[in-house]
Amino acid sequence: WVLDELRKSLEGVAKSMRRFVRDAEMARQSDLAALDAAALRIARQQLHQAGGALTMVGMESPALLLRAMEAAVQRFVHRPELCSDDAARTIERASFALIEYLECVLAGQRISPVALFPQYRDVQALAGVDRVHPADLWPMNAPVQAPALPVGVAPLPYGAEARSRLDSAVLRIVKNADPQTAGLSQGFAAAQAEPQVRMFWTVCAGFFEALAQQALKPDLYAKRVASRVLMQYATLAKGEHGITERLLQDLLFFCAQAAPEPTAAAATPALQAVRQSFGLQRHPPVDYERPRFGLFDPALIHHEDAVGNGKGLRLVVRNVNRRLASSPL
C-alpha cells in the first residue's frame, strides 16, 4: 500500500512541477518575483510525506532520495528561476527510478539501494549539494567480531616521521596503487591498545590493499576517502580516540565494493579479514556510475501494454532489463 500511495504522490509532484515550470515561463516575460510558488510547496509537502512513509516501513536508504528531491524543490521555492524544464525532468526521472527500484524489491530481487546513486547525485546537485557519496545510500553492518591483523606486523607509533610516510604513501596509492599504505595502516593498528582505533586502522589497511591490488577503481570518491584518512590520523595523533563514523562507513563501503580475483586473496589479508568480520560478502559490488533504473517512463510502458501495441517496446525493455540483470549490481 505504501508503494501505491507513493506512486500517486510522485505523479502529483510531477504534475505540480510541470504546472509551475509553465507558469514560470510565462512570468519570465513579466515579473518572476510575483510568481505564486504554491504548486512547488504542494510538491514539497508530498515528497516530505512520501519520505516519512518509506522511513516508517524501514526503507531508509530509498527515503534519502526522496529527501534530496524535497530539498531540491524547497530550493526552487526560494529561487524559482532555477526550476527549469530540465530540473523538473530530473526530479521526474528520479521518481521513475525510485518506483522501479521498489517494484524490484517487492518482487523479491536483492538489489542494493546504491543502484539509485546516479539519480541521487543529480537531484542533490539541484539542491545545491556538491559533496555526495555512493555510501550515502549504503547501510553499514555492525561487525560480528573485530577483524584480525596479519601475524607478525611490527607496531608503528604515531609521530612526525610516520605522518610523513603516510602522506607520501597515500599520494602514491591514488596515483599508481603503491601497496605501502596498507602496511603503514597495519603498523598503526598493531601499535594501538584502543579496540575502536585498532579496528579503524585495520579497515584502512583493507581499503588500501583493495586499491593496491586494483580491486577498486581509484575514482574521485575513493580519493576523497583516502584524504580523509589523513585528517583522521591528525586527530588520533593528538591523543583523541574518536573515530568519525561516516569515514568508517565509507571505508567499509569500498571494502564491500572490492572484488579481488581469487588468486589475489593472499595479497589482501586485511581486506579479507574486514570483509569476513563485517559480513561484506552479502553486499555485491554496485556500478554506481551507470544508471540502472528510471530509463523509461512507466506510464508510457503501461499505456502501450494496455492498448496492445507495445510488443516492440516491451521486447526492448525486456532485452535491456535482461542485460542489466546479467551485469554486476
Phi, psi and omega in degrees: 000329178295318180298318179298315179294322179296318179299317179295319181296317182290328173296320177294322177299315181298318180295317181297319181290320178297321179295318180293319179299319179296316179294322181294323179297321178289322182290335179298338179280349181228274186221099181292329182296333181273004184291134178282122182264022182301320181298321179291322179295322177296316179298317179298318180295320178297319179294321179297314180293321179295320178297320178296322179294318179294319178298322182298327181263016173084014180261063187294318183295311175299329179296334178297325177295318178295323179293323176295320177297319178298317180296323179295315180294322177299321178295324178293329178301318182276334180228076186299339180293343179277345183275080181268176176297321178296319179297318178297321178294324178297316177297318182293319179296324177296322179292322176300315182297317182296315180297316180296319178300312182294326176297320178295320178297316179295333178280000176092007180281140177269100184230131179286139175296347176299338177297345177272004186299320180304317179289321178300316180296317181295319181289322177297326176297320177296328180280357179087014179261118183257349179254094176239161183215141179301333178290350174305326185262007187252121179282134183270137177272144173282143182290142173288319176208158181295135179297139183274145175279149172301149182290142173086015179281128180282132178299142178234105180286158176293156178165174183299318181294318179297319180295319179298318179294321180294317179303310183291325181292318178297319178298318181290323185290327178282345179265314185217030173056043176292128185280359184299326186298322179297319179296320177298317180298320178296321177297318177299317180298317182295336183271356187261137174267333180287119184303318183295319180291320178300317179296317181303312183291331176292320176296319176302317179300318177298317178299313182289328174297318180299319177293318183295325180269008178059029172278350176232145173275126181283067181278185183302320184291319178293321180295322178296321178296317180300319180291329179287336174298322178297320179294321179293323177303314182301321179292315182293324181294340177278357180097002178272130186260004180288128178259132177293115184299323182292323177297318178298320178298316181295320178297316179294325177302315181288328174295327175287324179291332185293131180228073181292152175298148179306327180290344181264002183300322181294335181273357182230058182296320179293318178299315180297321179295319179294314181298321180291314184295322183264003180063036186285350177296340180283353181249096179294151179302146181239131173279088188281358177269339185261121177296131177250324184251163176073023182281343181225151175285114182298329179296322179294316181296315180296324180294315180298321178297319185293320184274354176080010180251017187257020183299316181295317180294317179298323179295318178299314181298316180298318180295317178297313181297325179294319179293321180292320182292331182278347179266158180299146179290000000 
